[in-house]
Amino acid sequence: FYHSFPYKLDKKQQTLFPEQTVLYPYSDCEDRSILFAHIVKEFAGLDVVLLQFDGHIATGIHFNQQTNGFSHTHKNRKYVACDPSSKQCKTGYITENHEKDNITVIELIK
C-alpha cells in the first residue's frame, strides 16, 4: 500500500470510500486504512476495525491464530495493528510515537 498509492494529507479532511481511494491520485492514513480493512474483510473474511491514534489511523485485524506485535483489545477481541501507511508494513507494527496514545476503535459497517 505504501508504494502503491501516493501519500498526501487532504486539507478538507475528506474521508474516501474504498473505491474512491483507488481512483484518486492521493490518499492519506484513513483512506488507506479503510481500503485495506475492506480488502482484508472481503478476501480473508477476518474481523476488522479502525484504530484511531492521536493524529493517525491504522487498521486493526482480529486474526484466527496467535499474532505478535502491537494490539488493542475491543469487546474481548484482540485486534493487531496493521498500518498500510507505514514504510515498515509489518503486521503488529506501529510507530513508537503512537504506542502510548489513547486509542479509539471505529467499528466498520458490516
C-alpha positions in Angstrom: 0.0 0.0 0.0 2.8 2.4 0.9 4.3 2.3 -2.5 1.1 1.8 -4.5 -0.8 5.0 -3.6 1.0 8.4 -3.3 0.5 9.8 0.2 -0.8 13.3 0.7 -2.8 14.8 3.5 -6.1 16.3 2.3 -6.8 19.8 3.7 -10.5 19.2 3.8 -10.2 16.1 6.0 -12.3 14.3 3.4 -12.6 10.5 4.0 -12.8 8.4 0.9 -14.7 5.2 0.2 -12.5 2.3 -0.7 -13.4 2.6 -4.4 -12.5 6.3 -4.4 -9.1 5.7 -2.9 -8.2 3.6 -5.9 -9.3 6.3 -8.3 -7.9 9.4 -6.6 -4.3 10.5 -7.2 -3.5 10.7 -3.4 -4.6 9.1 -0.2 -3.9 9.6 3.5 -3.9 7.2 6.5 -7.6 6.9 7.0 -8.3 6.4 3.3 -5.6 3.6 3.1 -6.8 2.0 6.3 -10.4 1.9 5.2 -9.4 0.4 1.8 -7.1 -2.2 3.5 -9.8 -3.1 6.0 -12.2 -3.6 3.2 -9.8 -5.9 1.3 -9.0 -8.0 4.4 -12.6 -8.4 5.3 -13.8 -9.2 1.8 -11.0 -11.6 0.7 -9.7 -13.1 4.0 -13.0 -12.9 5.9 -11.4 -11.5 9.0 -13.0 -9.1 11.5 -11.5 -5.6 11.2 -11.8 -2.2 12.9 -10.0 1.1 12.5 -7.6 2.1 15.3 -7.6 5.9 15.8 -4.5 7.2 17.5 -3.6 10.8 18.2 -3.5 12.2 14.6 -3.3 8.8 12.9 -5.5 5.9 11.9 -4.4 2.2 11.2 -6.3 -1.0 10.6 -6.9 -3.5 13.4 -7.3 -7.1 12.4 -8.6 -10.0 14.5 -6.6 -13.0 13.4 -7.7 -16.6 13.9 -4.3 -17.5 15.3 -1.8 -16.0 17.8 -0.2 -13.0 16.2 2.6 -10.9 17.8 3.0 -7.2 17.8 1.1 -4.1 18.8 -2.5 -4.9 19.5 -5.6 -3.4 21.2 -8.5 -5.3 22.8 -12.0 -4.3 22.0 -15.1 -6.2 23.0 -12.9 -9.1 24.2 -11.2 -9.4 20.8 -7.6 -8.7 20.1 -7.0 -6.5 17.1 -3.5 -6.4 15.8 -2.4 -3.2 14.2 -1.6 -3.3 10.5 -0.7 0.1 9.2 -0.9 0.5 5.4 0.6 4.0 5.6 3.8 2.8 7.2 7.0 2.1 5.3 7.5 -0.9 7.6 4.2 -2.6 6.6 4.8 -5.3 9.2 1.9 -7.0 11.0 1.8 -5.6 14.5 4.0 -2.6 13.8 3.0 0.9 14.9 5.4 3.8 15.1 6.8 4.4 18.6 5.3 7.9 18.8 1.8 6.3 18.7 2.4 3.3 21.1 1.2 5.2 24.2 -1.6 7.2 22.5 -5.2 6.8 23.6 -6.9 4.6 21.1 -10.4 5.0 19.8 -11.9 2.0 18.0 -14.0 2.7 15.0 -16.2 -0.2 14.0 -16.9 -0.6 10.3 -20.4 -1.3 8.9 -20.7 -5.0 8.4 
